[in-house]
Amino acid sequence: MSRKHDYNLRSMSNLMGERWKKAGDGGERSLIRAPSSASIGSHGASVGASTATGAPTTSTSSSSAAAAAVGSATAASSSTGDLERAARKQFQQDVTPGFVYVLAVFSALGGFLFGYDTGVISGAMLLLKKELHLNALWQELLISCTVAAAALSALLGGFLNGLFGRRVCILLASFFFTVGGIVLSTAPGKEVLLTGRLIVGVGLGIASMTVPVYIAEASPPHLRGQLVTVNTLFITGGQFTASLIDGAFSYLQRDGWRYMLGLSVIPALIQFVGFLFLPESPRWLIQRGLTQKARRVLSQIRGNQNIDEEYDSIKNSIDEEEKDSGGDGPVIWRMLTYPPTRRALLVGCGLQMFQQLSGINIIMYYSATILQMAGVRDDRLAIWLAGITTLTNFLFTLLGVWLVERVGRRKLTLGSIIGTCLSLSLLATGFLISAQHSPPITFHPLDPAMANSTCSKYQLCEPCMLDPACGFCYRENSSALLASSCVPVNKASTEQAAWGRCSNVSLMKDHTYWAYNYCPTSYSWLVLLGLVLYLAAFAPGMGPMPWTINSEIYPLWARSTGNACAAGVNWTFNILVSLTFLHLAQYLTYYGAFFLYSSLALLGFVFIYGCLPETKARRLEEIEALFENQLCSCGASDSDEGRQVEYIRVKGSNYHLSDNDASDVD
Ligand SMILES: O[C@H]1[C@H](O)[C@@H](O)[C@H](O)[C@@H](O)[C@H]1O
């Protein structure tokens, strides 16, 4: 197809759908309402042609064309709908070269490592604690130091991103992942292990904030949501792979953990080598004044299409943004003092906070305990079954990738958080009913050590299970519990009691079981149902959207800093929620804790409903305008979404439909 013909199709496609033109700032910036799609037969072709040749398109001509179009609107609607779809399809095929997918996949390996390194430790810990005789403090240290390092390095990543660019930061992150993996797999003792986990954490923080930004900046708008969401798909894919590797190497009692922790070196190296050849983000290059290079990169990732308009549009927006943002001083200060970026930052950080407060990582880390409650007593089987949790998370994130450009970010996030809130209530109800039917303690062993133990005072399994110093030892005879007692836990290993029948695996014959952190119950199906529904609701929306939305809501000058802050908030709340869960359960009980998470999710719904605007299919440069209104006035504009009113920013009077614009028509 000739270039000109191709352009006309694009222009036609652009001119369909309603667009408002609102005069503004002396023509410097205006918002156009173009003729409705039905007008294409009578006016669209000529307007399209004039636009294609670069003729000025003024507000008056647009409005009169729109007015003239109203009459023919109904009759032509269905056939033009088909035409529009065909035009858009043709256009999108033309402008989406494969290179952008290569770029997204190589970057998303950072997401894979994020998921793998945070997921693999739970299985590795089962082996590590036996081989290196780790006490509870060391176990906690090895798990949480990575998340803490990630929180700090995500903040630092904002600075590095601005200074060295996205590509260098991704290279740096994969370097840290590689070195961390090597240190972990060869560690002679726990101190070196701790160092390795810290190094991996630094990589995690940098990757988590850079990768979504890089993908968003390289993608065409109609694919941006999907491609950035692929990064979260890779996170959950990494978590799933980690659970498979954990399962497979759990049979290797000696050094199994070395393989579990060391295997991450492979994707890290692939990413490192790949990024030696991949280009820098064109937007960052333009911002740095490296214009020739930016042009080359843009044309490379747009498959040698004409990139003049996209280039000009980015360049103009950057110049304008720099003026708008005003003032000097550190970026974070400028963000906080400039209302649109302040609002965007609040929305971005709020989303990340509510993602973590909805308890995803409680579910990820404690799914084995939940499965034990459901009657799975074999450790290895529990590890494999925990893989089903991560697989469910992965599969439903895939649904999110499919939905994000269809239903949009706002609806997807709202639907997801309300489902999350309801399924958390179901989980809580499951725990509540289990607690109400908690098995009684029927056997009080007469051991002298028992006299000064708190465990002796409990009459039911529930309070005994909630006391971290105690566990529940019982015999089961065709689902009836016999001789159940509450006894102190072995301080060196929570897998057995300090003394008595449950203190040694060889003594636990004759259907005798040790339950730490859970009580046997016949209502576990309710909890399992809640768990599956939770993941089905959370994974398509609340899992990926906070990352996706953060990658697109800040103007370029504030993008690295905004994403760094939001990623920092995500990691900080991750550590807060996962470290406080067991204590919270102790004070509020399990059902109390889950009702609390459910209420927090409800609060998140209110926040998102009020404050999150739809960013689907807008050019990154247009999104700033969405935050010009007062924060938390988005719910009021919900009805606008249905009317398909689209606002496009025009520089000067000579408006060209940019390459990106075809995707704006929906
Ligand atoms: O978006 C991701 C994803 O949902 C993961 O499953 C979760 O572990 C992360 O904390 C979260 O940030």
The ligand as a Tripos MOL2 file, in Angstrom:
@<TRIPOS>MOLECULE
LIG
   12    12     1     0     0
SMALL
NO_CHARGES

@<TRIPOS>ATOM
      1 O1          2.1210   -6.7960   40.9450 O.3       1 LIG1
      2 C1          2.8500   -7.7220   41.6620 C.3       1 LIG1
      3 C2          2.2220   -9.0960   41.5800 C.3       1 LIG1
      4 O2          0.8830   -9.0240   41.8200 O.3       1 LIG1
      5 C3          2.8870  -10.0910   42.4910 C.3       1 LIG1
      6 O3          2.1830  -11.3010   42.5040 O.3       1 LIG1
      7 C4          3.1170   -9.5860   43.9060 C.3       1 LIG1
      8 O4          3.8690  -10.5190   44.6230 O.3       1 LIG1
      9 C5          3.8050   -8.2500   43.9060 C.3       1 LIG1
     10 O5          3.9920   -7.7650   45.2170 O.3       1 LIG1
     11 C6          3.0350   -7.2500   43.0930 C.3       1 LIG1
     12 O6          3.6760   -6.0090   43.1290 O.3       1 LIG1
@<TRIPOS>BOND
     1     1     2 1
     2     2     3 1
     3     2    11 1
     4     3     4 1
     5     3     5 1
     6     5     6 1
     7     5     7 1
     8     7     8 1
     9     7     9 1
    10     9    10 1
    11     9    11 1
    12    11    12 1
@<TRIPOS>SUBSTRUCTURE
     1 LIG1         1 GROUP 0 **** ****
